[in-house]
Amino acid sequence: MQNALTFDVEEYFQVEAFSSVVRMEQWDSYPSRVVDSTRRLLDLLARRTVRATFFVLGWVAARHASLVRDIRAGGHELACHGYAHRPIYTLTPDAFRDDVRRGKQAVEDAGGVRVLGYRAPTFSVVKNSLWALEILAEEGFVYDSSIFPIVHDRYGIPDAPRFPYRVALPHGGDLVEFPITTLQIAGQRLPFCGGGYFRLAPYRLVRAGLRHVNRHDGKPAIVYLHPWEMDPDQPRAPVGYLRRLRHSVNIHRTATKLDWLLAEFPFAPVDEVLCEQHLLENAQ
């Protein structure tokens, strides 16, 4: 069974944890590090002959088209992370449509391929922003990977399904959802295989969690990381202790842990995994 490997391609200063001190109009004044960190990641994947899905922020695609082409040339799937990295629940439906349309166009123009998938900044498809799924379908997306079925202070739909499923939309049509993987233990859903959870958890627990999902649940998992998590030398933003901790905990170990994971588990892009699960007709 193949698991889905995914990366959200954004600059280190664009994360929601820094939004109170780094405004969008300041982004161009910060030193860009996304090209170097993403190419280090591409080199690792090439050494392991692993292909993945890259959810590229439209702002990044518009400025670094050659990087998007490099991702595609490596055999990876291109997908959309929106344009301006704004949580959906802070936007009106019209503003969201504009953002996602602009982001999708930027990635498609840079990569020269149709984009099928979307992931919201900060996993911001929550109960009060489920309307976004219908807009995604109307804008030509086939699948979404934005729902985190846990309790969290910034995101999450705790009672959402844990594994890929088809969402029937209110006005007809549907969209495939690939939620972020959790472990079900004693009635609780625990995150473990992405972002700060991946960096914080000992590797043996991540490995055991993936094995449990594959063998006990009989389902594919989805792993997510960011290129900036491969960049321990990035500048530090002037934010509070908890936000700094979430952003940087064990960041110096990410590349090693990811390399171990790639050596032990089979991975593929999201579209291929969903095809194997008979939720998509054809991989891109």
Protein Blocks (a to p, Z undefined) as FASTA:
>chain_A
ZZddddddddfklpfklmmmmcfklmmmpccfklmmmmmmmmmmmmnopacdddddfklm
mmmmmlmmmmmmnopacddebjnopafklpcfklmmmmmmmmmmmmmmmnopacfbdcde
hhlacfklmmmmmmmmmnopabdcfbccbddfkbccfkbcfbdcddddfkgpjddddddd
dddeehiacdfbgcjllmmpcfklmmmmmmmmmmmnopacdddddfklmmmkbccddddf
klmmmmmgoklmmmmmmmmmmmmpccddfklmmmmnopafbdZZ
